[in-house]
Amino acid sequence: MRKLLATGAAAVMATAGVGLTSTPAQAASAVQIYRVYFDSPGKDTGSNASLNGEWVQLVNTSRSARQLKGYKLRDKTGYTYTFGHFTLKGRAKVTIRTGKGRNTTATRYWGRSWYVWNNTGDTATLRYPNGKTADTCSWGSKGDYKYC
């Protein structure tokens, strides 16, 4: 009788879409990719102003400040921006611009001399210092920016 009940319960759970061996859902990262401006305004001339028109914005969704040292932001090709010592305040945003400039609490500069994000489609991935994925955002060829 117990075997019959166990088998029946498994059948009911499977029909309802409940797995008997489930893994816990991965918690959402407090720091997430908020928006990507992948196609800077105007022609892609490679000027610093044009490069800085291409950026990724991260948001800290928690009320607590987060230390981002060692976090990595990368594209599909493998171009990678690594945060040095940087604290993102609670409920705050930081913009990572592709070109050169002076880092502030609201804006960080990658220091590249050419574009990172593909206008025809790409994926931005934010990784924790241990290499695990914190967040991703993908887009196709339509538009200039993407809210993630």
Disulfide bonds with the S-S distance in Angstrom:
Cys137-Cys148 1.97
